[in-house]
C-alpha cells in the first residue's frame, strides 16, 4: 500500500493522516466539485485507528483496529448494482469527503475489490438565496428512442448535468453513429412532447423530474425529422 498505511508499516501515514484528512473535511462546498461517500462504520474505525478524536486516543495504531480497504457495502440496497439504500442520513450512515481526502484514503487503504467509488457533485439550491449541497441522491431518468419506445433504459443523472451530457449518454447507449444528427424530447404522461434544445441547460434548469421519460430522435435519411417541429406550449 502506498504511503505505509498498513498495520505492518509502522503507521507512517497514520501519524500524518489525521490532521491532513481533518483539514480537508473542512473544505468549503463549491458548485461542481465532487465529493465521495464513505460508510460511517468504516470511517469510525479509521478514526479510532489514527486517533482522529482527541478524546479517543487509547488504542491508536492497534493492529486489531486497522480498518482495511474502504468498504461501502452497508450503503447499498443491491450489492450488484450498488444502488444506494433509501433515506440514508449524512454523518449517521455515511460521511462526505472531498476528492483530495478520498484519494489519500484510497492510496493508504485501497477500496474493497469490485466496489465503485460513490462520487457525487455539489449543486446549488434555492431560488433567491443560493446554498451548496452535495447531491447524494441522483435523478432517475427513463431513456428511449423515438422509433422504439418500448426499449427503456434507466439511468441516473445529477441536477448539475447538462442536456448535452444526457444526449451523449443516450447516443452511446443506443449506438447512434457520431455523424447522425439527433434531437432530444421530454415526453409527458399526456403524450405531449417538448423539445430539449438548449444543450448547455442543466437538468435542474430544464425542470426534469424523477422518472421523466426522455426520447432521442434520429434525423431521417432525406433530411426530415420523424417528429413535427416543436410548438411552444
C-alpha positions in Angstrom: 0.0 0.0 0.0 1.2 3.5 -0.8 2.4 5.8 2.0 2.8 3.0 4.5 -0.8 2.8 5.6 -0.9 -0.9 6.5 -0.7 -2.3 10.0 2.9 -3.6 9.4 4.1 -0.3 8.1 4.9 1.5 11.3 2.0 3.8 10.8 3.8 6.5 8.9 0.7 7.5 7.0 -1.4 7.3 10.1 0.5 9.9 12.1 0.1 12.3 9.3 -3.3 11.3 8.0 -5.4 12.6 10.9 -4.5 16.3 10.6 -4.4 16.1 6.8 -7.9 14.5 6.4 -9.2 16.6 9.3 -8.4 19.9 7.5 -9.6 18.6 4.1 -13.0 17.7 5.7 -13.4 21.5 6.4 -13.2 22.2 2.7 -16.0 24.6 1.6 -18.6 23.2 -0.8 -18.2 24.7 -4.2 -20.7 24.2 -7.1 -19.4 21.5 -9.5 -16.9 20.0 -7.1 -17.0 16.2 -6.4 -17.3 14.6 -3.0 -17.3 10.9 -2.0 -19.5 8.9 0.3 -17.8 6.6 2.9 -19.7 4.2 5.1 -19.7 5.6 8.6 -18.8 2.3 10.1 -15.5 2.2 8.1 -14.8 5.9 8.9 -15.3 5.4 12.6 -12.9 2.5 12.7 -10.4 4.6 10.8 -10.8 7.5 13.3 -10.1 5.1 16.2 -7.1 3.6 14.4 -5.4 7.0 13.7 -6.6 8.8 16.9 -8.7 11.3 14.9 -10.7 12.4 18.0 -8.6 13.8 20.9 -10.8 12.1 23.4 -10.3 8.7 21.8 -6.6 8.1 21.7 -6.3 5.0 23.8 -5.7 2.4 21.0 -4.0 4.4 18.3 -2.2 2.1 15.8 -3.7 -1.0 17.4 -3.5 -3.8 14.8 -7.0 -5.0 15.7 -8.4 -1.6 14.8 -6.8 -1.4 11.3 -9.8 -0.6 9.1 -8.7 -2.4 6.0 -9.9 -1.4 2.5 -12.7 1.2 2.3 -15.9 -0.8 2.4 -19.2 0.8 1.4 -21.3 -2.4 1.4 -23.5 -1.1 4.2 -24.8 1.7 2.0 -26.1 -0.4 -0.9 -29.6 -1.8 -1.2 -28.2 -4.1 -4.0 -24.6 -5.2 -3.9 -24.5 -5.9 -7.7 -25.9 -2.6 -9.0 -24.5 -0.7 -6.0 -27.7 1.3 -5.8 -27.9 3.3 -2.6 -30.3 2.5 0.2 -33.1 5.0 0.5 -33.2 7.6 3.3 -29.5 7.4 4.2 -28.6 10.1 6.7 -25.4 12.3 6.5 -23.0 11.6 9.4 -25.1 8.8 10.7 -24.9 6.4 7.8 -22.2 8.0 5.7 -19.6 10.8 5.7 -18.8 13.0 2.8 -15.1 13.7 1.9 -13.7 15.9 -0.8 -11.8 14.4 -3.7 -8.3 15.1 -2.2 -9.2 13.3 1.0 -10.7 10.4 -0.9 -7.6 10.0 -3.0 -5.4 10.0 0.1 -7.5 7.4 1.9 -7.6 5.2 -1.2 -3.8 5.4 -1.6 -3.4 4.4 2.1 -6.1 1.7 2.4 -7.4 0.9 -1.1 -11.0 0.1 -1.8 -12.9 -3.2 -1.5 -12.4 -5.1 -4.7 -15.2 -4.7 -7.1 -16.7 -1.6 -5.4 -17.0 1.6 -7.4 -16.5 4.9 -5.6 -19.7 6.7 -4.7 -18.9 10.1 -6.2 -21.4 13.0 -6.1 -21.4 16.6 -7.3 -22.0 19.8 -5.3 -25.1 21.6 -6.7 -26.7 24.9 -5.8 -30.1 25.0 -4.2 -32.5 27.9 -3.6 -34.3 30.3 -5.9 -33.0 33.6 -4.3 -30.6 32.6 -1.6 -28.2 30.1 -3.1 -26.6 27.4 -0.9 -24.4 24.5 -1.9 -25.2 20.9 -1.1 -23.7 17.5 -2.1 -26.4 15.8 -4.2 -26.4 12.3 -2.7 -29.5 11.0 -4.5 -29.4 11.4 -8.2 -32.4 11.8 -10.5 -33.7 8.7 -12.3 -34.5 9.3 -15.9 -36.0 6.8 -18.4 -34.4 6.9 -21.8 -35.7 5.6 -25.1 -35.5 6.0 -28.9 -38.3 7.6 -30.9 -38.7 4.5 -33.1 -38.6 2.0 -30.2 -40.2 3.5 -27.1 -40.7 0.0 -25.6 -37.0 -0.3 -25.0 -36.5 1.9 -22.0 -33.1 2.2 -20.2 -33.0 3.8 -16.8 -30.0 5.9 -15.9 -29.2 8.3 -13.0 -28.1 11.9 -13.5 -27.1 14.9 -11.3 -29.2 18.0 -11.4 -26.0 19.7 -12.4 -25.5 17.5 -15.5 -26.3 19.2 -18.8 -28.8 18.2 -21.5 -25.7 17.7 -23.7 -24.3 15.2 -21.2 -27.6 13.2 -21.3 -27.7 13.3 -25.1 -24.2 12.0 -25.3 -25.0 9.2 -22.9 -28.2 8.3 -24.9 -26.2 8.3 -28.2 -23.7 5.8 -26.6 -26.5 3.6 -25.1 -28.4 3.4 -28.4 -25.3 3.1 -30.5 -26.1 6.2 -32.7 -23.2 7.0 -35.1 -21.4 10.2 -34.4 -22.3 11.6 -37.8 -26.1 11.1 -37.3 -28.0 14.2 -36.2 -30.3 13.8 -33.2 -32.9 15.7 -31.2 -34.0 15.2 -27.6 -37.5 15.3 -26.3 -39.3 15.4 -23.0 -42.3 13.0 -23.0 -45.1 13.8 -20.7 -47.8 11.5 -19.4 -50.4 13.2 -21.6 -48.4 12.0 -24.7 -47.2 15.6 -25.3 -43.6 16.3 -26.1 -41.3 19.2 -25.5 -38.0 19.6 -27.3 -34.9 20.0 -25.2 -33.0 22.3 -27.5 -30.6 24.0 -25.1 -27.6 21.7 -24.7 -26.0 23.8 -22.0 -29.1 23.8 -19.8 -28.7 21.7 -16.7 -31.2 19.0 -15.6 -32.3 21.5 -12.9 -32.7 24.4 -15.4 -34.8 22.1 -17.7 -37.1 21.2 -14.9 -36.7 17.4 -15.3 -38.2 15.3 -12.6 -37.9 11.9 -11.1 -38.9 9.2 -13.6 -39.1 11.6 -16.5 -39.1 9.9 -20.0 -36.7 11.3 -22.5 -36.8 10.4 -26.2 -33.9 10.7 -28.6 -34.9 11.1 -32.3 -32.7 10.4 -35.3 -32.8 12.5 -38.4 -34.2 10.7 -41.5 -32.0 10.0 -44.5 -33.9 12.5 -46.6 -33.1 15.3 -44.1 -36.6 15.4 -42.4 -37.4 14.6 -38.8 -39.9 11.8 -37.8 -41.5 14.3 -35.3 -43.1 17.6 -36.3 -41.2 20.7 -35.2 -41.8 21.6 -31.6 -44.6 24.1 -30.8 -44.4 26.4 -27.8 -46.8 25.2 -25.2 
